[in-house]
């Protein structure tokens, strides 16, 4: 499933990221924030407008806002556990 479709509060692991779909500078920034393969994440909030943009993602103890287009470039697998 793509990260932009992950339900709020569900814990997942990033399986793959389509880095070629992202602008190199944005891809570099996402990697620096820890949003890369193997990272455990959860969706904390979504925007309230029609596009539901931005998406707030928790990575470790940090919450990061990403655009829906960035989240759509990330494939995740939902985890059974309820704790990061």
Phi and psi in degrees as a GROMACS rama.xvg file:
@    title "Ramachandran Plot"
@    xaxis  label "Phi"
@    yaxis  label "Psi"
@TYPE xy
-80.6648  147.917  UNK-2
-58.446  -34.4775  UNK-3
-67.4984  -13.3259  UNK-4
-102.422  -4.38032  UNK-5
-66.0603  129.404  UNK-6
-63.2983  150.271  UNK-7
-61.2503  134.242  UNK-8
87.718  -11.3706  UNK-9
-82.6591  130.984  UNK-10
-85.7012  139.431  UNK-11
-146.733  167.133  UNK-12
-118.326  136.946  UNK-13
-74.2914  122.427  UNK-14
-91.7745  -50.9835  UNK-15
-143.767  155.512  UNK-16
-129.859  130.3  UNK-17
-84.0483  80.4639  UNK-18
-60.7026  -29.5056  UNK-19
-68.4691  -21.5318  UNK-20
-80.1175  -9.57224  UNK-21
-107.328  150.848  UNK-22
-63.8053  134.365  UNK-23
-50.407  -40.9668  UNK-24
-65.2483  -40.4083  UNK-25
-67.9211  -39.8255  UNK-26
-61.6483  -42.6261  UNK-27
-62.516  -41.4732  UNK-28
-65.1432  -42.845  UNK-29
-63.3604  -40.6262  UNK-30
-63.0516  -41.3088  UNK-31
-63.9982  -27.5461  UNK-32
-85.2877  -3.56247  UNK-33
93.5543  7.65967  UNK-34
-89.1255  80.0193  UNK-35
-143.646  177.271  UNK-36
-51.7488  133.628  UNK-37
93.4058  -14.0654  UNK-38
-72.081  137.606  UNK-39
-90.4155  130.087  UNK-40
-137.742  167.726  UNK-41
-147.012  147.03  UNK-42
-84.488  120.521  UNK-43
-89.4215  -43.5189  UNK-44
-153.066  160.404  UNK-45
-127.102  152.647  UNK-46
-61.8583  163.028  UNK-47
-98.6579  -6.94103  UNK-48
-77.4645  176.214  UNK-49
-51.4002  -42.6737  UNK-50
-82.7036  -5.9769  UNK-51
57.3117  41.3601  UNK-52
-116.588  139.761  UNK-53
-83.1829  176.989  UNK-54
-113.651  126.761  UNK-55
-91.0239  122.961  UNK-56
-119.369  133.321  UNK-57
-94.7212  125.544  UNK-58
-124.383  109.294  UNK-59
63.3699  -125.695  UNK-60
-97.1934  7.45644  UNK-61
-110.801  141.379  UNK-62
-110.274  128.745  UNK-63
-124.145  136.007  UNK-64
-95.0888  128.059  UNK-65
-126.978  155.131  UNK-66
-72.5435  152.24  UNK-67
-58.7859  -37.1853  UNK-68
-62.5762  -35.8329  UNK-69
-69.511  -43.0337  UNK-70
-64.0853  -33.4803  UNK-71
-69.175  -18.0368  UNK-72
-85.3391  -2.05953  UNK-73
-111.809  125.073  UNK-74
-94.0337  129.777  UNK-75
-126.01  158.993  UNK-76
-119.743  129.176  UNK-77
-69.7408  140.87  UNK-78
-103.933  151.601  UNK-79
-76.4134  -27.7601  UNK-80
-67.0445  158.282  UNK-81
-109.888  4.79347  UNK-82
-127.179  142.135  UNK-83
